[in-house]
Amino acid sequence: MNFWLPLLLATAVLALLLYWLFITTEGVYLGRRVVVWLYDITAHKYDGIKEFDPDAEQFFLIRPLLVRLRRVPNPLVLDVATGTGRLPGFLLDAPTFNGRVVGLDASEKMLQLAGEKLRPYGHRASLVQQVADRLPFPHDQFDLVTCLEALEFFPSDTAALREMVRVLKPGGTLLVTRRKGSEAKLFVGRYRNVAQFEAVLTELGLEEVHTNPWQMDYDQVFGKKPG
């Protein structure tokens, strides 16, 4: 008994550690390559796990974006960490959206699925394989930049946000999400409360920064680039 108890405890601790590293924080503390690898191997079941509700997506996500783009003719949108093309698909499907969307992701397998999903939209949808902290676009390029449920998995969320602000046109809108809830605090050294997160966006030069409740695990955070 004296031999087995420490072994069982050690096994339990190791199992919890592995769960935290690979499931809860999705490899972020093991480096970018592990994060991308995990998304590559789970890409085929990603949409099934998320179970996106089209009506909810249109009401709580797409409609607010269309309101912000209503005065922009032929808007150009960048969706960072686009995954399987969630936001581009719903946005391009909106009857009042007449612009183009670029989806960017580091995972090749996710982009393959996004390509299949977005093929009906032709030249209005483009996909780029690249990391978020080195965006391959010139300054002041996009009318809207979005990044959903991904910032906490980047090596540096601040570096990625700085790049998003850089490629955003003056007067353009940034929409990102902030992880919240008890599980968010398990991202040791990376968790920010509402005030702290909004302060980061303000320090990066955005104005009209505000947070909207969205999902159980995420808030929407909007900002505008002065112009």
N, C-alpha and C positions, 0 to 999 in steps of 0.2 A: 504493500500500500504506500509506504514511504517513497518508493521508487516511482510509482505510476502517477501520483498526484502532481509533482512538479512537471512531469512530462506532459500531462494533460493540460496543465495551466500554460505551459510554453506553447503547446500546439494551438490552444485557443487564442493566445495573444498573437501568434503568427498569422492565424486565419483572419483575425480582425484587422491586422496590419495590411495584409494582402487585399482584403475587401476595401479598405480605405484607399489604398494606392491605386487599385485597378477599377473599382466600381464607383465609389463615392466621388473621388476626385479625377477619375478617368485618365490616370497616368501623368497628370501635370507635374507631379514632383519627381517623375522619372525622366522627364525631358520631352521635347517636341516630337521626336521620332516615335516614342511609345504612344503618345496621344494620337498621332496620325495613323499608326498601325492599328490601334484599337478601333478607330473609326473605319478603317479599310475592312477589317474583318467583321464588323457589325453592320456595314452599309446596307446589306440586302434585307435586313429586318428593321432598319431605323424607322421608316414610316409606320410600320406596324406597332412599334413600341410607343411612338408619339401619339398615334391616333388623332391626327389633326381633324378638327370639326370645321368644315368649310364655312358654315354660317358664322361660327364664332370668329374665325380668322377674318372674314370679310368685315364683321361689325367692329371687333376690338382692335384689329391691326390695320387692315387695308383702308377702311373708311377714314381714320384719322390721318393717314398718310396722304390720301387723295385731297383732303381738305387743305393740307399744307402745300400741295402742288397745284392747286386750282388756278393759280395765276401764271403758271409756268407752261409755255407752249412746248410740246415735245420733250418732256423732261428726261434726263439721263440719270439712272439710279444705279448705285453700287451696293450689292448685298455681300458683306464680308462674312465668311464662314457660312456660305449658302447651303452647305450640306447637299441634300437631294433636290434642291431648288424649291424649297417651301415658299419663301416670300416671292421670288420671281413668278412662280406659277400662279399664285393667287392674285398678284398685282396685275399681271398681263391678262388675266381672265376678267378683270373688272372692265365693264363696257366703257367707262369714262376715262380710262387710262390710255393715252395714245403715245407713250414714250417708249424708251428702250431700257433694258435692265442687264447689267453685268453681274454675274454671280462668281464669287471668288472663294476658293477653298484649297486647303493643302492636301486633302485626301483624294487620290485618283479614283477610287471606287465610288465615293459619294458623287463625284462629278460625272462619272459614267451614268449613274442613275438619274442625275439632274438633266443630263443631255437627252436622255430618252423622254423624260417628262416634258421638257421645254421644246422639243423638236417641232411641234405644231406651230410654234410662234415664229419660226424662221429667223430672219436677221434681227428681230426685236429682242432676242435673248442671246447673250454671249457668255461663255464660261472660261475662266482663267484658273489654272492651278498655280497657287502662290501662297506664301504665308502672309499673315495680316500685318506684321510689323515691317514689311518691305513691299508696299503696294507699288506695282509697276505702272503707275499713272502719273501724269504731270500734275502740278499744283492747280487748284481751282477748276476741277474737271466735272464734278457731279452736282446735280441739283439736290440730291438726297443720298445719304449714306446710311445704311442700316447694318446692325450686327445683333443677332438674336441668340440668346442662350449659349454664348460662346466665350465671352471675355475672360471668364475665370479659368479657361483651359489654355490660354495663351501664355507663353513664357513671361511676358510683361504686358499686362492690360494697358498700362500707361503708354508704352511704346506704340501699341496698336492704335490706341485712341488718337495719339498724336498724328499718326499717318492718316487716319480717317479725316481728321480736321484739315490736314494739309491738302487732300484731294477734293475737299468740299468747296464748292463755289461760294463766294461772298453772298450772303443772303440765303444760303442753302440750309437744309435741316439735317441734323444727325439724330438718329434713333438707335439707342443701344439698350440692353437690358442689364439690370443689377440683380444678382443672385441674393435671395433673402431667405429667412426661415432658419430653423435650427441646423439643417444640413449645411447651409452656406457658411456657418461658423466653423465647420470642420476643414475649410480651406485655410489652413493655418498661415498667418502672415499675409493673406490675400483678401480677407473679408473687409468690406467697407459698409458702414451704415449709410442712410440716405444723405445726411449732411456731408459726410466725407466723400461720397461718390460725386455728388453735385459739385463739391469744391474742386475736384480733379478736373471736371469739364470746364469749370469757370477759369481755372488756372491755365488751361489750354487755349483760352481765348474765346470760348463760346458765351453767348448771352441768352437770356430767356430760358435758362436751364430749369427744368422742373420734372418731377417724378409723378407718374400715374400708376396706381395699382393695376396689376394685370392678372397674373396667374398665382397659384399658391406659392410657387418657388421663385417667381420673378416679378420685378417691377419694370415698367417702361420708363426710360429717361430720355427726354428730348432736349435739344439745344440748337441754337441758331448761330451760324457764323456771321459776324458783323459785315455789313456791306450795304 
